[in-house]
Amino acid sequence: MTKGIITSESPEIHWQHLNVAGGRVLDLGCAFWTEEERQEANGTTKYFLSQKPEFYMGVDTNQQDITTLSSQYADGKLLCEMISSERQIEGWIAEHKITHIKSDIEGAEDHLLKIKDVGSLKEIAIELHHSNENDFLIGLSRSGLSATAATLFLSVQRSALSMGG
């Protein structure tokens, strides 16, 4: 397992450990983080599609960003939906034979703990917001996904980052 502290929201830095080339990607929380990213269209959709996955699906609640991304990246499937249950995620994994998940869904990552059928999933990268790391590891092992297939990023307040902590 890879663990890290978030020092940048730039996808090239933040998600560099998740190589999705040739894979089937479910990007949970694919909208832009900053206005600068939005203006440059430099978010995780661009980053992961540049790795040439076989399939890419991005999900976010920001309709404006989903509309923008859909017009820029016709080769990706983009949905404006709230992550509401583990069954919803399991359905996407099964329907699209997902091999890689990137999750940055502001606390809704807890639904990932309840997944019972990981299907074709090989690797998952999660930014934890409100969850306990140990709870996540237990949940992942219950689902049949080994800790070596997981990347966990701990979210810290920006003030702590600027203070070197």
PyMOL commands that place a pseudoatom at each C-alpha (Angstrom):
pseudoatom trace, name=CA, resn=MET, resi=1, chain=A, elem=C, hetatm=0, pos=[0.000, 0.000, 0.000]
pseudoatom trace, name=CA, resn=THR, resi=2, chain=A, elem=C, hetatm=0, pos=[1.092, 3.525, -0.756]
pseudoatom trace, name=CA, resn=LYS, resi=3, chain=A, elem=C, hetatm=0, pos=[0.234, 6.256, 1.741]
pseudoatom trace, name=CA, resn=GLY, resi=4, chain=A, elem=C, hetatm=0, pos=[0.811, 9.957, 1.456]
pseudoatom trace, name=CA, resn=ILE, resi=5, chain=A, elem=C, hetatm=0, pos=[-0.138, 13.434, 2.550]
pseudoatom trace, name=CA, resn=ILE, resi=6, chain=A, elem=C, hetatm=0, pos=[-1.704, 15.728, -0.013]
pseudoatom trace, name=CA, resn=THR, resi=7, chain=A, elem=C, hetatm=0, pos=[0.648, 18.557, -0.871]
pseudoatom trace, name=CA, resn=SER, resi=8, chain=A, elem=C, hetatm=0, pos=[-0.935, 19.564, -4.178]
pseudoatom trace, name=CA, resn=GLU, resi=9, chain=A, elem=C, hetatm=0, pos=[-4.292, 19.260, -5.904]
pseudoatom trace, name=CA, resn=SER, resi=10, chain=A, elem=C, hetatm=0, pos=[-2.521, 19.061, -9.282]
pseudoatom trace, name=CA, resn=PRO, resi=11, chain=A, elem=C, hetatm=0, pos=[-3.539, 15.649, -10.706]
pseudoatom trace, name=CA, resn=GLU, resi=12, chain=A, elem=C, hetatm=0, pos=[-0.003, 14.980, -11.945]
pseudoatom trace, name=CA, resn=ILE, resi=13, chain=A, elem=C, hetatm=0, pos=[1.269, 15.204, -8.365]
pseudoatom trace, name=CA, resn=HIS, resi=14, chain=A, elem=C, hetatm=0, pos=[-1.744, 14.090, -6.341]
pseudoatom trace, name=CA, resn=TRP, resi=15, chain=A, elem=C, hetatm=0, pos=[-2.567, 10.924, -8.331]
pseudoatom trace, name=CA, resn=GLN, resi=16, chain=A, elem=C, hetatm=0, pos=[0.860, 10.043, -9.730]
pseudoatom trace, name=CA, resn=HIS, resi=17, chain=A, elem=C, hetatm=0, pos=[0.847, 6.608, -8.050]
pseudoatom trace, name=CA, resn=LEU, resi=18, chain=A, elem=C, hetatm=0, pos=[-2.253, 5.473, -9.948]
pseudoatom trace, name=CA, resn=ASN, resi=19, chain=A, elem=C, hetatm=0, pos=[-1.245, 4.207, -13.381]
pseudoatom trace, name=CA, resn=VAL, resi=20, chain=A, elem=C, hetatm=0, pos=[-4.398, 3.472, -15.384]
pseudoatom trace, name=CA, resn=ALA, resi=21, chain=A, elem=C, hetatm=0, pos=[-2.854, 2.810, -18.826]
pseudoatom trace, name=CA, resn=GLY, resi=22, chain=A, elem=C, hetatm=0, pos=[-4.901, 0.104, -20.557]
pseudoatom trace, name=CA, resn=GLY, resi=23, chain=A, elem=C, hetatm=0, pos=[-7.263, -0.113, -17.568]
pseudoatom trace, name=CA, resn=ARG, resi=24, chain=A, elem=C, hetatm=0, pos=[-10.926, 0.677, -17.018]
pseudoatom trace, name=CA, resn=VAL, resi=25, chain=A, elem=C, hetatm=0, pos=[-11.238, 3.735, -14.789]
pseudoatom trace, name=CA, resn=LEU, resi=26, chain=A, elem=C, hetatm=0, pos=[-13.965, 4.963, -12.444]
pseudoatom trace, name=CA, resn=ASP, resi=27, chain=A, elem=C, hetatm=0, pos=[-13.054, 8.521, -11.378]
pseudoatom trace, name=CA, resn=LEU, resi=28, chain=A, elem=C, hetatm=0, pos=[-15.240, 9.435, -8.397]
pseudoatom trace, name=CA, resn=GLY, resi=29, chain=A, elem=C, hetatm=0, pos=[-15.017, 13.190, -7.945]
pseudoatom trace, name=CA, resn=CYS, resi=30, chain=A, elem=C, hetatm=0, pos=[-13.840, 14.178, -11.420]
pseudoatom trace, name=CA, resn=ALA, resi=31, chain=A, elem=C, hetatm=0, pos=[-14.794, 17.885, -11.404]
pseudoatom trace, name=CA, resn=PHE, resi=32, chain=A, elem=C, hetatm=0, pos=[-12.246, 20.671, -11.139]
pseudoatom trace, name=CA, resn=TRP, resi=33, chain=A, elem=C, hetatm=0, pos=[-10.862, 21.613, -7.729]
pseudoatom trace, name=CA, resn=THR, resi=34, chain=A, elem=C, hetatm=0, pos=[-9.831, 25.193, -8.494]
pseudoatom trace, name=CA, resn=GLU, resi=35, chain=A, elem=C, hetatm=0, pos=[-10.914, 27.902, -10.916]
pseudoatom trace, name=CA, resn=GLU, resi=36, chain=A, elem=C, hetatm=0, pos=[-7.429, 27.746, -12.446]
pseudoatom trace, name=CA, resn=GLU, resi=37, chain=A, elem=C, hetatm=0, pos=[-7.920, 24.034, -13.195]
pseudoatom trace, name=CA, resn=ARG, resi=38, chain=A, elem=C, hetatm=0, pos=[-11.317, 24.849, -14.678]
pseudoatom trace, name=CA, resn=GLN, resi=39, chain=A, elem=C, hetatm=0, pos=[-9.907, 27.542, -16.968]
pseudoatom trace, name=CA, resn=GLU, resi=40, chain=A, elem=C, hetatm=0, pos=[-7.062, 25.274, -18.107]
pseudoatom trace, name=CA, resn=ALA, resi=41, chain=A, elem=C, hetatm=0, pos=[-9.285, 22.160, -18.246]
pseudoatom trace, name=CA, resn=ASN, resi=42, chain=A, elem=C, hetatm=0, pos=[-6.558, 20.467, -16.218]
pseudoatom trace, name=CA, resn=GLY, resi=43, chain=A, elem=C, hetatm=0, pos=[-8.294, 18.027, -13.917]
pseudoatom trace, name=CA, resn=THR, resi=44, chain=A, elem=C, hetatm=0, pos=[-8.270, 14.314, -13.296]
pseudoatom trace, name=CA, resn=THR, resi=45, chain=A, elem=C, hetatm=0, pos=[-10.274, 13.575, -16.459]
pseudoatom trace, name=CA, resn=LYS, resi=46, chain=A, elem=C, hetatm=0, pos=[-7.508, 15.013, -18.643]
pseudoatom trace, name=CA, resn=TYR, resi=47, chain=A, elem=C, hetatm=0, pos=[-4.817, 13.401, -16.501]
pseudoatom trace, name=CA, resn=PHE, resi=48, chain=A, elem=C, hetatm=0, pos=[-6.259, 9.884, -16.594]
pseudoatom trace, name=CA, resn=LEU, resi=49, chain=A, elem=C, hetatm=0, pos=[-7.311, 10.019, -20.263]
pseudoatom trace, name=CA, resn=SER, resi=50, chain=A, elem=C, hetatm=0, pos=[-3.741, 11.060, -21.141]
pseudoatom trace, name=CA, resn=GLN, resi=51, chain=A, elem=C, hetatm=0, pos=[-2.642, 7.647, -19.798]
pseudoatom trace, name=CA, resn=LYS, resi=52, chain=A, elem=C, hetatm=0, pos=[-4.788, 5.969, -22.470]
pseudoatom trace, name=CA, resn=PRO, resi=53, chain=A, elem=C, hetatm=0, pos=[-7.103, 3.742, -20.461]
pseudoatom trace, name=CA, resn=GLU, resi=54, chain=A, elem=C, hetatm=0, pos=[-9.354, 1.320, -22.312]
pseudoatom trace, name=CA, resn=PHE, resi=55, chain=A, elem=C, hetatm=0, pos=[-12.395, 2.977, -20.652]
pseudoatom trace, name=CA, resn=TYR, resi=56, chain=A, elem=C, hetatm=0, pos=[-12.898, 6.107, -18.535]
pseudoatom trace, name=CA, resn=MET, resi=57, chain=A, elem=C, hetatm=0, pos=[-15.955, 7.091, -16.496]
pseudoatom trace, name=CA, resn=GLY, resi=58, chain=A, elem=C, hetatm=0, pos=[-16.010, 10.231, -14.369]
pseudoatom trace, name=CA, resn=VAL, resi=59, chain=A, elem=C, hetatm=0, pos=[-18.692, 11.008, -11.783]
pseudoatom trace, name=CA, resn=ASP, resi=60, chain=A, elem=C, hetatm=0, pos=[-19.272, 14.284, -9.951]
pseudoatom trace, name=CA, resn=THR, resi=61, chain=A, elem=C, hetatm=0, pos=[-22.115, 16.423, -8.589]
pseudoatom trace, name=CA, resn=ASN, resi=62, chain=A, elem=C, hetatm=0, pos=[-20.993, 19.602, -10.374]
pseudoatom trace, name=CA, resn=GLN, resi=63, chain=A, elem=C, hetatm=0, pos=[-23.224, 19.758, -13.462]
pseudoatom trace, name=CA, resn=GLN, resi=64, chain=A, elem=C, hetatm=0, pos=[-21.369, 22.717, -15.003]
pseudoatom trace, name=CA, resn=ASP, resi=65, chain=A, elem=C, hetatm=0, pos=[-18.055, 20.848, -14.854]
pseudoatom trace, name=CA, resn=ILE, resi=66, chain=A, elem=C, hetatm=0, pos=[-19.620, 17.622, -16.173]
pseudoatom trace, name=CA, resn=THR, resi=67, chain=A, elem=C, hetatm=0, pos=[-21.056, 19.562, -19.127]
pseudoatom trace, name=CA, resn=THR, resi=68, chain=A, elem=C, hetatm=0, pos=[-17.668, 21.163, -19.822]
pseudoatom trace, name=CA, resn=LEU, resi=69, chain=A, elem=C, hetatm=0, pos=[-15.796, 17.860, -19.497]
pseudoatom trace, name=CA, resn=SER, resi=70, chain=A, elem=C, hetatm=0, pos=[-18.318, 16.040, -21.705]
pseudoatom trace, name=CA, resn=SER, resi=71, chain=A, elem=C, hetatm=0, pos=[-17.767, 18.556, -24.495]
pseudoatom trace, name=CA, resn=GLN, resi=72, chain=A, elem=C, hetatm=0, pos=[-13.964, 18.360, -24.171]
pseudoatom trace, name=CA, resn=TYR, resi=73, chain=A, elem=C, hetatm=0, pos=[-13.580, 14.600, -23.765]
pseudoatom trace, name=CA, resn=ALA, resi=74, chain=A, elem=C, hetatm=0, pos=[-16.021, 12.735, -25.986]
pseudoatom trace, name=CA, resn=ASP, resi=75, chain=A, elem=C, hetatm=0, pos=[-14.098, 9.484, -25.430]
pseudoatom trace, name=CA, resn=GLY, resi=76, chain=A, elem=C, hetatm=0, pos=[-14.990, 9.494, -21.735]
pseudoatom trace, name=CA, resn=LYS, resi=77, chain=A, elem=C, hetatm=0, pos=[-18.321, 8.742, -20.067]
pseudoatom trace, name=CA, resn=LEU, resi=78, chain=A, elem=C, hetatm=0, pos=[-19.224, 11.521, -17.625]
pseudoatom trace, name=CA, resn=LEU, resi=79, chain=A, elem=C, hetatm=0, pos=[-22.131, 11.502, -15.168]
pseudoatom trace, name=CA, resn=CYS, resi=80, chain=A, elem=C, hetatm=0, pos=[-23.545, 14.127, -12.846]
pseudoatom trace, name=CA, resn=GLU, resi=81, chain=A, elem=C, hetatm=0, pos=[-24.585, 12.037, -9.845]
pseudoatom trace, name=CA, resn=MET, resi=82, chain=A, elem=C, hetatm=0, pos=[-24.146, 11.996, -6.100]
pseudoatom trace, name=CA, resn=ILE, resi=83, chain=A, elem=C, hetatm=0, pos=[-22.453, 8.894, -4.694]
pseudoatom trace, name=CA, resn=SER, resi=84, chain=A, elem=C, hetatm=0, pos=[-25.227, 7.538, -2.506]
pseudoatom trace, name=CA, resn=SER, resi=85, chain=A, elem=C, hetatm=0, pos=[-24.495, 3.872, -1.819]
pseudoatom trace, name=CA, resn=GLU, resi=86, chain=A, elem=C, hetatm=0, pos=[-22.090, 0.990, -2.199]
pseudoatom trace, name=CA, resn=ARG, resi=87, chain=A, elem=C, hetatm=0, pos=[-24.611, -0.716, -4.530]
pseudoatom trace, name=CA, resn=GLN, resi=88, chain=A, elem=C, hetatm=0, pos=[-24.302, 2.222, -6.923]
pseudoatom trace, name=CA, resn=ILE, resi=89, chain=A, elem=C, hetatm=0, pos=[-20.495, 1.814, -7.036]
pseudoatom trace, name=CA, resn=GLU, resi=90, chain=A, elem=C, hetatm=0, pos=[-20.726, -1.986, -7.285]
pseudoatom trace, name=CA, resn=GLY, resi=91, chain=A, elem=C, hetatm=0, pos=[-23.107, -1.536, -10.221]
pseudoatom trace, name=CA, resn=TRP, resi=92, chain=A, elem=C, hetatm=0, pos=[-20.617, 0.658, -12.071]
pseudoatom trace, name=CA, resn=ILE, resi=93, chain=A, elem=C, hetatm=0, pos=[-17.773, -1.769, -11.331]
pseudoatom trace, name=CA, resn=ALA, resi=94, chain=A, elem=C, hetatm=0, pos=[-19.785, -4.698, -12.710]
pseudoatom trace, name=CA, resn=GLU, resi=95, chain=A, elem=C, hetatm=0, pos=[-21.345, -2.919, -15.699]
pseudoatom trace, name=CA, resn=HIS, resi=96, chain=A, elem=C, hetatm=0, pos=[-18.096, -1.364, -16.924]
pseudoatom trace, name=CA, resn=LYS, resi=97, chain=A, elem=C, hetatm=0, pos=[-15.627, -4.013, -15.668]
pseudoatom trace, name=CA, resn=ILE, resi=98, chain=A, elem=C, hetatm=0, pos=[-13.754, -1.330, -13.727]
pseudoatom trace, name=CA, resn=THR, resi=99, chain=A, elem=C, hetatm=0, pos=[-10.115, -2.123, -12.882]
pseudoatom trace, name=CA, resn=HIS, resi=100, chain=A, elem=C, hetatm=0, pos=[-9.095, 1.204, -11.258]
pseudoatom trace, name=CA, resn=ILE, resi=101, chain=A, elem=C, hetatm=0, pos=[-10.944, 3.609, -8.966]
pseudoatom trace, name=CA, resn=LYS, resi=102, chain=A, elem=C, hetatm=0, pos=[-9.810, 7.085, -8.005]
pseudoatom trace, name=CA, resn=SER, resi=103, chain=A, elem=C, hetatm=0, pos=[-11.926, 8.494, -5.183]
pseudoatom trace, name=CA, resn=ASP, resi=104, chain=A, elem=C, hetatm=0, pos=[-11.968, 12.096, -3.996]
pseudoatom trace, name=CA, resn=ILE, resi=105, chain=A, elem=C, hetatm=0, pos=[-15.590, 12.486, -2.957]
pseudoatom trace, name=CA, resn=GLU, resi=106, chain=A, elem=C, hetatm=0, pos=[-15.448, 14.655, 0.154]
pseudoatom trace, name=CA, resn=GLY, resi=107, chain=A, elem=C, hetatm=0, pos=[-16.543, 12.174, 2.803]
pseudoatom trace, name=CA, resn=ALA, resi=108, chain=A, elem=C, hetatm=0, pos=[-18.701, 9.881, 0.649]
pseudoatom trace, name=CA, resn=GLU, resi=109, chain=A, elem=C, hetatm=0, pos=[-15.714, 7.534, 0.375]
pseudoatom trace, name=CA, resn=ASP, resi=110, chain=A, elem=C, hetatm=0, pos=[-17.305, 5.684, 3.303]
pseudoatom trace, name=CA, resn=HIS, resi=111, chain=A, elem=C, hetatm=0, pos=[-19.517, 3.912, 0.725]
pseudoatom trace, name=CA, resn=LEU, resi=112, chain=A, elem=C, hetatm=0, pos=[-16.364, 2.209, -0.557]
pseudoatom trace, name=CA, resn=LEU, resi=113, chain=A, elem=C, hetatm=0, pos=[-16.011, 0.481, 2.837]
pseudoatom trace, name=CA, resn=LYS, resi=114, chain=A, elem=C, hetatm=0, pos=[-19.268, -1.375, 2.289]
pseudoatom trace, name=CA, resn=ILE, resi=115, chain=A, elem=C, hetatm=0, pos=[-18.509, -2.796, -1.150]
pseudoatom trace, name=CA, resn=LYS, resi=116, chain=A, elem=C, hetatm=0, pos=[-18.891, -6.568, -1.068]
pseudoatom trace, name=CA, resn=ASP, resi=117, chain=A, elem=C, hetatm=0, pos=[-18.157, -7.422, -4.689]
pseudoatom trace, name=CA, resn=VAL, resi=118, chain=A, elem=C, hetatm=0, pos=[-15.022, -5.785, -6.138]
pseudoatom trace, name=CA, resn=GLY, resi=119, chain=A, elem=C, hetatm=0, pos=[-15.423, -7.719, -9.390]
pseudoatom trace, name=CA, resn=SER, resi=120, chain=A, elem=C, hetatm=0, pos=[-12.591, -6.831, -11.776]
pseudoatom trace, name=CA, resn=LEU, resi=121, chain=A, elem=C, hetatm=0, pos=[-11.188, -4.062, -9.545]
pseudoatom trace, name=CA, resn=LYS, resi=122, chain=A, elem=C, hetatm=0, pos=[-7.389, -4.237, -9.222]
pseudoatom trace, name=CA, resn=GLU, resi=123, chain=A, elem=C, hetatm=0, pos=[-6.375, -0.898, -7.735]
pseudoatom trace, name=CA, resn=ILE, resi=124, chain=A, elem=C, hetatm=0, pos=[-7.972, 1.917, -5.803]
pseudoatom trace, name=CA, resn=ALA, resi=125, chain=A, elem=C, hetatm=0, pos=[-6.652, 5.345, -4.798]
pseudoatom trace, name=CA, resn=ILE, resi=126, chain=A, elem=C, hetatm=0, pos=[-8.652, 7.133, -2.122]
pseudoatom trace, name=CA, resn=GLU, resi=127, chain=A, elem=C, hetatm=0, pos=[-8.356, 10.586, -0.628]
pseudoatom trace, name=CA, resn=LEU, resi=128, chain=A, elem=C, hetatm=0, pos=[-9.668, 10.161, 2.907]
pseudoatom trace, name=CA, resn=HIS, resi=129, chain=A, elem=C, hetatm=0, pos=[-11.601, 13.106, 4.293]
pseudoatom trace, name=CA, resn=HIS, resi=130, chain=A, elem=C, hetatm=0, pos=[-13.460, 11.986, 7.389]
pseudoatom trace, name=CA, resn=SER, resi=131, chain=A, elem=C, hetatm=0, pos=[-12.699, 8.299, 7.653]
pseudoatom trace, name=CA, resn=ASN, resi=132, chain=A, elem=C, hetatm=0, pos=[-10.240, 6.442, 9.824]
pseudoatom trace, name=CA, resn=GLU, resi=133, chain=A, elem=C, hetatm=0, pos=[-7.372, 4.815, 7.911]
pseudoatom trace, name=CA, resn=ASN, resi=134, chain=A, elem=C, hetatm=0, pos=[-7.622, 1.569, 9.907]
pseudoatom trace, name=CA, resn=ASP, resi=135, chain=A, elem=C, hetatm=0, pos=[-11.373, 1.324, 9.224]
pseudoatom trace, name=CA, resn=PHE, resi=136, chain=A, elem=C, hetatm=0, pos=[-10.597, 1.649, 5.533]
pseudoatom trace, name=CA, resn=LEU, resi=137, chain=A, elem=C, hetatm=0, pos=[-8.007, -1.104, 5.607]
pseudoatom trace, name=CA, resn=ILE, resi=138, chain=A, elem=C, hetatm=0, pos=[-10.421, -3.436, 7.400]
pseudoatom trace, name=CA, resn=GLY, resi=139, chain=A, elem=C, hetatm=0, pos=[-13.191, -2.565, 4.936]
pseudoatom trace, name=CA, resn=LEU, resi=140, chain=A, elem=C, hetatm=0, pos=[-10.934, -3.140, 1.949]
pseudoatom trace, name=CA, resn=SER, resi=141, chain=A, elem=C, hetatm=0, pos=[-9.790, -6.528, 3.240]
pseudoatom trace, name=CA, resn=ARG, resi=142, chain=A, elem=C, hetatm=0, pos=[-13.436, -7.550, 3.830]
pseudoatom trace, name=CA, resn=SER, resi=143, chain=A, elem=C, hetatm=0, pos=[-14.206, -6.722, 0.209]
pseudoatom trace, name=CA, resn=GLY, resi=144, chain=A, elem=C, hetatm=0, pos=[-11.352, -8.937, -0.984]
pseudoatom trace, name=CA, resn=LEU, resi=145, chain=A, elem=C, hetatm=0, pos=[-9.067, -6.109, -2.128]
pseudoatom trace, name=CA, resn=SER, resi=146, chain=A, elem=C, hetatm=0, pos=[-5.582, -6.357, -0.674]
pseudoatom trace, name=CA, resn=ALA, resi=147, chain=A, elem=C, hetatm=0, pos=[-3.896, -3.404, 0.974]
pseudoatom trace, name=CA, resn=THR, resi=148, chain=A, elem=C, hetatm=0, pos=[-1.152, -3.545, -1.649]
pseudoatom trace, name=CA, resn=ALA, resi=149, chain=A, elem=C, hetatm=0, pos=[-3.758, -2.523, -4.240]
pseudoatom trace, name=CA, resn=ALA, resi=150, chain=A, elem=C, hetatm=0, pos=[-4.688, 0.617, -2.298]
pseudoatom trace, name=CA, resn=THR, resi=151, chain=A, elem=C, hetatm=0, pos=[-3.296, 4.114, -2.214]
pseudoatom trace, name=CA, resn=LEU, resi=152, chain=A, elem=C, hetatm=0, pos=[-4.523, 6.289, 0.647]
pseudoatom trace, name=CA, resn=PHE, resi=153, chain=A, elem=C, hetatm=0, pos=[-4.066, 10.037, 0.796]
pseudoatom trace, name=CA, resn=LEU, resi=154, chain=A, elem=C, hetatm=0, pos=[-4.786, 11.837, 4.021]
pseudoatom trace, name=CA, resn=SER, resi=155, chain=A, elem=C, hetatm=0, pos=[-6.479, 15.168, 3.595]
pseudoatom trace, name=CA, resn=VAL, resi=156, chain=A, elem=C, hetatm=0, pos=[-5.051, 17.947, 5.747]
pseudoatom trace, name=CA, resn=GLN, resi=157, chain=A, elem=C, hetatm=0, pos=[-6.080, 21.547, 6.111]
pseudoatom trace, name=CA, resn=ARG, resi=158, chain=A, elem=C, hetatm=0, pos=[-4.271, 23.995, 3.868]
pseudoatom trace, name=CA, resn=SER, resi=159, chain=A, elem=C, hetatm=0, pos=[-3.132, 26.015, 6.875]
pseudoatom trace, name=CA, resn=ALA, resi=160, chain=A, elem=C, hetatm=0, pos=[-1.280, 22.948, 8.173]
pseudoatom trace, name=CA, resn=LEU, resi=161, chain=A, elem=C, hetatm=0, pos=[0.414, 22.533, 4.806]
pseudoatom trace, name=CA, resn=SER, resi=162, chain=A, elem=C, hetatm=0, pos=[1.585, 26.130, 4.726]
pseudoatom trace, name=CA, resn=MET, resi=163, chain=A, elem=C, hetatm=0, pos=[3.011, 25.721, 8.225]
pseudoatom trace, name=CA, resn=GLY, resi=164, chain=A, elem=C, hetatm=0, pos=[5.018, 22.677, 7.142]
pseudoatom trace, name=CA, resn=GLY, resi=165, chain=A, elem=C, hetatm=0, pos=[2.801, 20.242, 9.072]
for i in range(1, 165): cmd.bond("trace and resi %d" % i, "trace and resi %d" % (i + 1))
show_as sticks, trace
zoom trace
